[in-house]
Amino acid sequence: MIESVFGWNISPEEFLTIGWRIQALRQMFNAREGAIRHEIPKRLIGDPPQTKGPLKGVSLPAEQMIQGYYKYIGFQKDGVPEEDTLKFLELDFCIPDLSISQGRPQPIINQYLEANS
């Protein structure tokens, strides 16, 4: 459909790479400005878990999920993109900003999971 409308011959893999590049650039901007935050209400991740209903006792390991995502897309544990990731995505102009970039100040702790592990 994209090729029919715009004449672009782009594969699904190229679309995914474009999205990855957009995410890395956005994350690099936020890291440079010290704006990487994960302010998730504890209730949203099941801390404390529901006491009844279909989600009774369910609590999400948010930090584990975040770290898996960061690793998969080539970011450091604090959310700042790796230098190799920036090079691969042709975002070399961002590399000098790595030295002044700040990642997440602290991990997300789900106290219910911490207490029961």
Buried (B, 14 or more C-beta within 10 A) or exposed (E): EEEEEEEEEEEEEEEEBEEBBEBBBEBBBBBBEEEBEEEBEBEEBBBEBEEEEEEEEEBBBBBEEBBEEBEEBBBBEBBBBBBEBBEBBEBEEBEEBBEEBBBBEEBBEBEBBEEEE
